Amino acid sequence: MASNKKSFVLYCDLIHTMEYLTIKQRGLIFTWILDYVNDKDPEPLEGLLQAVVEPIKQQMKRDLKKYEERAERARENGKKGGRPPKTTTTYEDLGKPKETQSVNSEPKKPDNVNDTVNVTDTVNVNVKKSIEERKAEFKNSLLTNFIDQYSETLLIDFFEYWAEASPGARKMRWEKQKAFNVNRRLKTWVKNEQKFQGANTNKTDKATKASEWFNT
C-alpha cells in the first residue's frame, strides 16, 4: 500500500466467489487481505484460497497505480500554484475596462427581449410594440377567431380580465403566464362563467357595454 493511504476498495461482485466458501475459508481470505494491504507480506494461502485472493491482489495493484497517478498530478498542480484564479475586471481612471472578464464567466442575459415569442396559435407577444398596441392586437384576435363561438359579453369579460395591467406595467396579465392558449382558456372560462361574471352587472348594462366595445 502507498504511504499515508488509509483505505482500499473491495468490489461487490466478490460475493459471487465467497458464496462457494465456508465461513472459515472466508475468514482466512479476509485476514490475508488485511495483512496484504498493511504491508505485512502474508504467506501464500493454500490451493483454492490462493486462487481466490490472487485476482483481488492484482485489482488492488491496479487501483493503487491509479491512486498514485492522481496523487502525482495533484502534486504537479500544487507546484504550479494550483488552479489558476479567475481574472477580475479592473478599470482605469476613465472608466474603460483594463482587463476582460474571465472566459469562465457566463455572459449576462439582456434585460429586454426583442424577439417575437409565440404564445398561442393566434396571439403573439412582440415586446417591441407598446402595451396599448398589444392590447389592440389581443382584442382583434378575439374578434377575428372566436366571435362565432362565444357571446360578445363573454369575450369582453375575458379580454378585460386577461388584458389588465397595472399603471406603468410592461406586460398584461396574460403575457405573464408561462403558457397561454386562448382556445383552452376560453373553454375553461365558459365552465367558470358564473365565477368571473360581475354579480352587479345586469343584461342591459352588458349589452350596452358590448356594443361600445366592439365598435371601438
C-alpha positions as CSV (number, residue, x, y, z in Angstrom):
1,M,0.0,0.0,0.0
2,A,1.1,3.6,-0.6
3,S,2.2,5.5,2.4
4,N,-0.5,7.5,4.2
5,K,-3.2,5.6,2.3
6,K,-5.8,4.6,4.9
7,S,-8.4,2.7,2.8
8,F,-8.7,0.3,-0.1
9,V,-11.6,-1.0,-2.3
10,L,-13.3,-4.4,-2.3
11,Y,-15.7,-4.8,-5.1
12,C,-19.3,-6.1,-4.5
13,D,-19.1,-8.8,-7.1
14,L,-16.6,-10.7,-4.9
15,I,-19.6,-12.2,-3.1
16,H,-20.2,-14.5,-6.1
17,T,-16.9,-16.2,-5.3
18,M,-17.2,-16.1,-1.5
19,E,-20.6,-17.8,-1.6
20,Y,-18.8,-21.1,-2.5
21,L,-16.5,-21.0,0.5
22,T,-17.0,-21.9,4.2
23,I,-17.1,-19.2,6.9
24,K,-13.6,-20.4,8.0
25,Q,-12.2,-20.0,4.5
26,R,-13.8,-16.6,4.1
27,G,-12.1,-15.5,7.4
28,L,-8.7,-16.7,6.2
29,I,-9.1,-14.8,2.9
30,F,-10.2,-11.6,4.6
31,T,-7.4,-11.8,7.2
32,W,-4.9,-12.3,4.3
33,I,-6.2,-9.2,2.5
34,L,-5.8,-7.1,5.7
35,D,-2.3,-8.3,6.1
36,Y,-1.5,-7.6,2.5
37,V,-2.8,-4.0,2.4
38,N,-1.0,-3.3,5.7
39,D,2.3,-4.5,4.1
40,K,2.7,-7.5,6.5
41,D,3.8,-9.6,3.5
42,P,1.5,-12.6,4.3
43,E,2.4,-16.1,3.3
44,P,0.5,-17.5,0.2
45,L,-2.6,-19.4,1.1
46,E,-3.2,-23.0,0.2
47,G,-4.5,-24.1,-3.2
48,L,-8.1,-22.8,-3.9
49,L,-7.8,-20.0,-1.4
50,Q,-4.8,-18.5,-3.1
51,A,-6.6,-18.8,-6.4
52,V,-9.3,-16.7,-4.9
53,V,-7.1,-13.9,-3.4
54,E,-4.8,-13.6,-6.5
55,P,-7.3,-11.6,-8.7
56,I,-8.1,-9.5,-5.6
57,K,-4.4,-8.8,-5.2
58,Q,-4.0,-7.8,-8.9
59,Q,-7.0,-5.5,-8.8
60,M,-5.6,-3.8,-5.7
61,K,-2.3,-3.2,-7.5
62,R,-4.2,-1.6,-10.4
63,D,-6.2,0.6,-8.0
64,L,-3.0,1.6,-6.2
65,K,-1.4,2.6,-9.5
66,K,-4.4,4.8,-10.4
67,Y,-4.3,6.4,-6.9
68,E,-0.6,7.2,-7.2
69,E,-1.1,8.7,-10.7
70,R,-3.8,11.0,-9.3
71,A,-1.6,11.9,-6.4
72,E,1.3,12.8,-8.7
73,R,-0.9,15.0,-10.9
74,A,-2.1,16.8,-7.7
75,R,1.5,17.3,-6.6
76,E,2.4,18.7,-10.0
77,N,-0.6,21.1,-10.0
78,G,0.4,22.2,-6.5
79,K,3.9,23.1,-7.7
80,K,2.3,25.3,-10.4
81,G,0.3,27.1,-7.8
82,G,-2.9,25.0,-8.0
83,R,-5.9,26.0,-10.1
84,P,-5.4,29.5,-11.6
85,P,-7.7,32.1,-10.1
86,K,-10.4,33.7,-12.2
87,T,-9.5,37.1,-13.6
88,T,-11.4,40.1,-12.3
89,T,-12.4,43.2,-14.1
90,T,-10.5,46.3,-13.3
91,Y,-11.0,49.9,-14.6
92,E,-8.7,52.7,-15.5
93,D,-9.4,56.3,-14.3
94,L,-11.5,57.0,-17.4
95,G,-13.8,54.0,-16.6
96,K,-12.6,51.8,-19.6
97,P,-12.0,48.1,-18.8
98,K,-8.4,47.3,-18.4
99,E,-8.9,43.5,-18.4
100,T,-11.7,41.5,-19.8
101,Q,-13.8,39.1,-17.8
102,S,-12.7,35.6,-17.3
103,V,-13.7,33.1,-20.0
104,N,-15.3,31.1,-17.2
105,S,-17.9,33.9,-16.6
106,E,-21.2,33.3,-18.3
107,P,-22.5,36.3,-20.2
108,K,-25.3,38.3,-18.5
109,K,-28.6,37.9,-20.2
110,P,-30.1,41.1,-21.5
111,D,-33.0,42.7,-19.5
112,N,-35.0,43.3,-22.7
113,V,-36.0,40.6,-25.1
114,N,-36.6,41.8,-28.6
115,D,-37.7,38.6,-30.2
116,T,-41.3,37.8,-31.0
117,V,-42.5,34.9,-28.7
118,N,-45.3,32.7,-29.9
119,V,-47.7,32.2,-27.1
120,T,-50.7,30.7,-28.9
121,D,-51.7,29.9,-32.4
122,T,-53.5,33.2,-32.7
123,V,-51.7,35.7,-30.4
124,N,-48.1,36.8,-30.3
125,V,-46.1,38.8,-27.8
126,N,-43.9,41.4,-29.5
127,V,-42.2,43.4,-26.8
128,K,-41.1,46.0,-29.4
129,K,-44.7,47.2,-29.5
130,S,-46.3,49.3,-26.8
131,I,-48.7,47.7,-24.4
132,E,-51.6,49.6,-26.0
133,E,-50.8,48.2,-29.4
134,R,-50.6,44.7,-28.0
135,K,-53.9,45.2,-26.2
136,A,-55.5,46.1,-29.6
137,E,-54.0,43.0,-31.2
138,F,-55.2,40.8,-28.4
139,K,-58.7,42.3,-28.7
140,N,-58.7,41.9,-32.5
141,S,-57.6,38.2,-32.2
142,L,-60.7,37.5,-30.1
143,L,-63.0,39.2,-32.5
144,T,-61.4,37.5,-35.5
145,N,-61.2,34.0,-34.2
146,F,-63.8,33.5,-31.5
147,I,-66.8,35.8,-32.1
148,D,-68.7,32.9,-33.8
149,Q,-68.1,30.6,-30.9
150,Y,-68.7,32.8,-27.8
151,S,-71.0,35.6,-26.8
152,E,-69.9,39.2,-27.0
153,T,-70.2,39.7,-23.3
154,L,-68.2,36.7,-22.5
155,L,-65.4,37.9,-24.8
156,I,-65.5,41.3,-23.2
157,D,-65.1,39.8,-19.7
158,F,-62.4,37.5,-20.9
159,F,-60.5,40.4,-22.5
160,E,-60.8,42.8,-19.6
161,Y,-59.5,40.2,-17.2
162,W,-56.5,39.0,-19.2
163,A,-55.6,42.3,-20.7
164,E,-55.4,44.0,-17.3
165,A,-52.1,45.7,-16.5
166,S,-51.2,47.9,-13.5
167,P,-50.1,51.5,-14.2
168,G,-46.6,51.6,-15.7
169,A,-46.6,47.8,-16.2
170,R,-44.8,46.5,-19.3
171,K,-47.0,43.4,-19.6
172,M,-50.6,42.4,-19.5
173,R,-51.8,39.7,-17.2
174,W,-51.9,37.0,-19.9
175,E,-48.4,37.9,-21.1
176,K,-47.0,37.0,-17.6
177,Q,-48.3,33.4,-18.0
178,K,-45.8,30.7,-18.8
179,A,-48.2,29.3,-21.4
180,F,-51.4,30.8,-22.7
181,N,-53.6,29.1,-25.2
182,V,-56.6,31.3,-25.9
183,N,-58.9,28.5,-27.1
184,R,-58.3,26.4,-24.0
185,R,-58.5,29.4,-21.7
186,L,-61.9,30.3,-23.2
187,K,-63.2,26.8,-22.7
188,T,-62.2,27.0,-19.0
189,W,-63.7,30.5,-18.8
190,V,-67.1,29.2,-20.0
191,K,-67.1,26.4,-17.4
192,N,-66.5,29.0,-14.7
193,E,-68.5,31.9,-16.2
194,Q,-70.6,32.4,-13.1
195,K,-67.5,32.8,-11.0
196,F,-66.0,35.5,-13.3
197,Q,-69.1,37.5,-14.2
198,G,-69.8,40.6,-12.1
199,A,-72.7,40.0,-9.8
200,N,-74.0,43.6,-10.0
201,T,-73.9,43.9,-13.8
202,N,-77.3,43.4,-15.5
203,K,-78.0,42.2,-19.0
204,T,-78.9,45.7,-20.3
205,D,-75.6,47.1,-19.0
206,K,-73.7,44.2,-20.6
207,A,-75.5,44.7,-24.0
208,T,-74.6,48.4,-24.0
209,K,-71.0,47.6,-23.0
210,A,-70.7,45.0,-25.8
211,S,-72.0,47.5,-28.4
212,E,-69.4,50.1,-27.3
213,W,-66.6,47.6,-27.0
214,F,-67.0,46.0,-30.5
215,N,-67.3,49.4,-32.2
216,T,-64.1,50.8,-30.8
